[in-house]
Amino acid sequence: MNALHTHQALLAAAERRAVAKTTRRHVHLSPRPLVLVGYHLAGDLGAPLALMWGTSRDEEPHCTVVPEPRNRSLRFEALAGFAAEFLAYLSDFESRDEAGVCLDAPQLVVPNAATADWLGGIVGRFTRNLRADGDSSAPPSVPLAGKYLSFFADLMPGSSLVLAATDALTTHWQTGQLPSEDLNLAALLGWIDPPAGMYAPQAARAGEASPPAGPESDPNWDAETLAELIQEWHAADDEASRSAIRRELAGEIREQLTPAWADCWRALDRLDSLPAADHVTSRWQSDRRSWTGHCDRVAEGRAYFRNIPTPVQDATRLRILEARTEDLQREMAWDDPLVMAAVVASGEALAGRVVRTDAQRRTQNGNGRMVRRPLITIEPALEFARPAGTTLFLSTNPGVKLEVLPSDGSGLIRAEVLRGANQNTTIGLLPNLGDEVVLSPYGKPEFYQRPKVEYIPWTHQQILEDEPEESQ
Amino acid sequence: MTAAEAAATTREEIWATVAAGTRSTLVDSPPGAGKSTLVREIGRRAHRRTQVPIVVQTNDQADDMIRGFIADQRRGAAPVRAGRLHAGDYVPPVDLRAQQGLAFSKSITDLHDSNVIVATAAKWATIGFDRTWPFAIVDEAYQMRSDALLPIGVMMESLLSVGDPGQLAPFTTADDTRFRGRPLSPMETAAATILTTQPATARLALPISWRLPSHAANLISDAFYEIPFTAGTQPQQRRLRCGVTPLHRGRTADAVNSATRHGWAYLELDDLPMPQTDPDAVGAIVDVVKELVDADITVEDEYGTRGLQPSEIAVGVTHRDQRDHVRTALQNIRTRTGVPVDQVVVDTANVLQGREFEIVVVWHPLSGRRDASQFHLDAGRLCVLLSRHRQACIVVSRGGICDQLAGHAPTEPVWLGETTPVLDGWHAHLTVLDHLMRNAV
């Protein structure tokens, strides 16, 4: 764990309040998110029990329940109810700008990452290829909604198309409890947003007492309430008593899910209280582009999802994933002094005051030519124990690349500019005497154009013994 | 049969397999078993038929490969025109710039008349796939990720892959959950991939480690390798002698003494949980290094007798910030005392893979930790750190490693569909620790 985050966790525990880890908000917040909570049957991820959703906190949320979650037709009937409204919500984001990119993209807000994984990974996966004809068919809206859910399952770091409230909150605040305890949204909000007059640990304990935010339900409630209602459903012999049981179940479920639904909105409020970081817009733009791409694939009937991607697809995906992971880290540090402070605390970045500059310095390079290498001398705010030769970048201007020179034993750090501020046109970017600067390990990302591997080469073609003979 | 003859027989076998046109050949090699020598020899023999691409993993490895070709020629091998294909921002090392028969270029078209072309896998991936080669050699196939093998497979029609199965597996900085347990996951090693897709792969092993001295070969072979190997040298062939007997006594001096006499030393600090960049461990390592440089050590081996250079000493660590702290401390000593301790190579296990030194000082991966995480338990990491030396190895650690190993159950989830590693990190660590305790100072 990072030294600053450890300090913040101890501080939070000592002061009995959550401590800010950021000064700005690093996720995009949609003006019209779809908040979505749900349960599945205990031990059966493929059997949704209930979903609750809505786009406004002032409205009564919609709710659909499956009175017997193991019954496929009842399951599809309930999912069709959700699918219709889900697709209606998504259809609001179809209009495009002149470049053909959707003007805005939808945003799903769920209480935790487990719910996001369940909806996208499990519900999306088992519904996206359902047949709408033949025996035990599903309504056509269900597989279509499954394709959209699958899209939301397959997101990159830095995407805000799906916000898992616990993840978004722990990115921005540090609690004084264990990371595993932070997975409980109600307890986490107890730390971050305690009711007036209550200390955070107390509010967190109160939060733990509320019904779970899903996708797993409370086993006691399962035993005492759910099992009984399902039994009654089976025992009922006419439609009227079945609808009565369904209504009763819906009422019970609402009671269980409403706290999590309300907590999602509370989480959004807390996040909204922070000003958006600079790179949030560009990341959302990339979200809009991937949303547009998905809409195009759906429209052209090409929205396929492989259960097992090919080696070529996996390799491409891993490369993008690695790049996006680094981009997010970098952008958050550039945008937010408190995030950068953690990098300084870890010793990777150097913070300090410029005590000397030599903009005209010239020195011999590897080829024996004299080149301009301006020098700045920094009095470090924290001990900086990186060796000579370490390359760093000016945090306010990551195009400026510097190299740490051998220490002269004075405790001051000398760094020469390798590029970005060594020409007459760029020398203005050199920090001035007395400036407080941060030199970080984050430079501008480099782009490599690579030829695309078009087919799977012999080294990656697995010959399976049980593969059927090629058909004529 | 002598060790040298046994090794030569294996090399002939490998050449026969390649020359027979086998599509995929995999050679397992223990540390310092002449893997690079093999690659160069096969390259030199195969180029008579066609140009041979050689795929390595890092620029350092590529430069070392080129140096090997030059050294071979000096020893009388038939000259080959070696091409070094590189990225745009690469600067050739000073010692290679003026060499004859060597071509450097960032474009493959400039190297059409080279007999062998050496480049990193990352560079090979950029050259466009309109050309193919009938045969290529992949070095460090256990260090190479499966996704890096994709473009190689597109361009090369048959492959000789060479690697050390005891090395560190490839890794990613991204969340790799979605790739785990998949058939042909991009996180697999290139060697594992080719074994899966080409069950007919010819598998051979080099039997003898030329690098490790006999007292280390047995331990490393027992603790880390499925196919056992032995040392190529006799115990009396390798020796270290101190030119200066230190006036001050202490554990640092004892560690250097034990290392010069027995080839091993274990310096244990107080049992304390500490941050990753434990300043006492840095201090202890730096003291050992300074003692080694000050002791005016003479190296005796099968090539003769010579003085130990600081650049023949390495410090192996686990994390980059540990590396930076040790480097800074050594630079400070250089500034203060003028002793050239900053020429000692300090790097992480990942970077030290495939390199060789006379003496290696190891910062134990579990030192000062409170838990034994998968990353730190990785048998490959410990194996790399303990198998870089030709003469002696000094391990520095906080105490309590035995308790860590005993007290922490595995935390990694079991990934369905993933083959379990042949090597158990726990067992390897205990075997090594047991051995180290006998050399504690």
Boltz contact constraints between the chains, C-beta under 6 A:
constraints:
  - contact:
      token1: [A, 311]
      token2: [B, 184]
      max_distance: 6.0
  - contact:
      token1: [A, 314]
      token2: [B, 186]
      max_distance: 6.0
  - contact:
      token1: [A, 315]
      token2: [B, 147]
      max_distance: 6.0
  - contact:
      token1: [A, 315]
      token2: [B, 150]
      max_distance: 6.0
  - contact:
      token1: [A, 315]
      token2: [B, 186]
      max_distance: 6.0
  - contact:
      token1: [A, 318]
      token2: [B, 147]
      max_distance: 6.0
  - contact:
      token1: [A, 318]
      token2: [B, 186]
      max_distance: 6.0
  - contact:
      token1: [A, 321]
      token2: [B, 174]
      max_distance: 6.0
  - contact:
      token1: [A, 322]
      token2: [B, 172]
      max_distance: 6.0
  - contact:
      token1: [A, 322]
      token2: [B, 173]
      max_distance: 6.0
  - contact:
      token1: [A, 322]
      token2: [B, 174]
      max_distance: 6.0
  - contact:
      token1: [A, 325]
      token2: [B, 173]
      max_distance: 6.0
  - contact:
      token1: [A, 325]
      token2: [B, 174]
      max_distance: 6.0
  - contact:
      token1: [A, 347]
      token2: [B, 321]
      max_distance: 6.0
  - contact:
      token1: [A, 385]
      token2: [B, 325]
      max_distance: 6.0
  - contact:
      token1: [A, 385]
      token2: [B, 328]
      max_distance: 6.0
  - contact:
      token1: [A, 386]
      token2: [B, 324]
      max_distance: 6.0
  - contact:
      token1: [A, 387]
      token2: [B, 324]
      max_distance: 6.0
  - contact:
      token1: [A, 387]
      token2: [B, 327]
      max_distance: 6.0
  - contact:
      token1: [A, 387]
      token2: [B, 328]
      max_distance: 6.0
  - contact:
      token1: [A, 387]
      token2: [B, 331]
      max_distance: 6.0
  - contact:
      token1: [A, 388]
      token2: [B, 331]
      max_distance: 6.0
  - contact:
      token1: [A, 409]
      token2: [B, 335]
      max_distance: 6.0
  - contact:
      token1: [A, 450]
      token2: [B, 125]
      max_distance: 6.0
  - contact:
      token1: [A, 450]
      token2: [B, 126]
      max_distance: 6.0
  - contact:
      token1: [A, 451]
      token2: [B, 128]
      max_distance: 6.0
  - contact:
      token1: [A, 451]
      token2: [B, 129]
      max_distance: 6.0
  - contact:
      token1: [A, 453]
      token2: [B, 150]
      max_distance: 6.0
  - contact:
      token1: [A, 453]
      token2: [B, 151]
      max_distance: 6.0
  - contact:
      token1: [A, 453]
      token2: [B, 154]
      max_distance: 6.0
  - contact:
      token1: [A, 457]
      token2: [B, 153]
      max_distance: 6.0
  - contact:
      token1: [A, 457]
      token2: [B, 154]
      max_distance: 6.0
  - contact:
      token1: [A, 458]
      token2: [B, 153]
      max_distance: 6.0
  - contact:
      token1: [A, 459]
      token2: [B, 149]
      max_distance: 6.0
  - contact:
      token1: [A, 459]
      token2: [B, 153]
      max_distance: 6.0
  - contact:
      token1: [A, 459]
      token2: [B, 194]
      max_distance: 6.0
  - contact:
      token1: [A, 460]
      token2: [B, 184]
      max_distance: 6.0
  - contact:
      token1: [A, 461]
      token2: [B, 197]
      max_distance: 6.0
  - contact:
      token1: [A, 462]
      token2: [B, 197]
      max_distance: 6.0
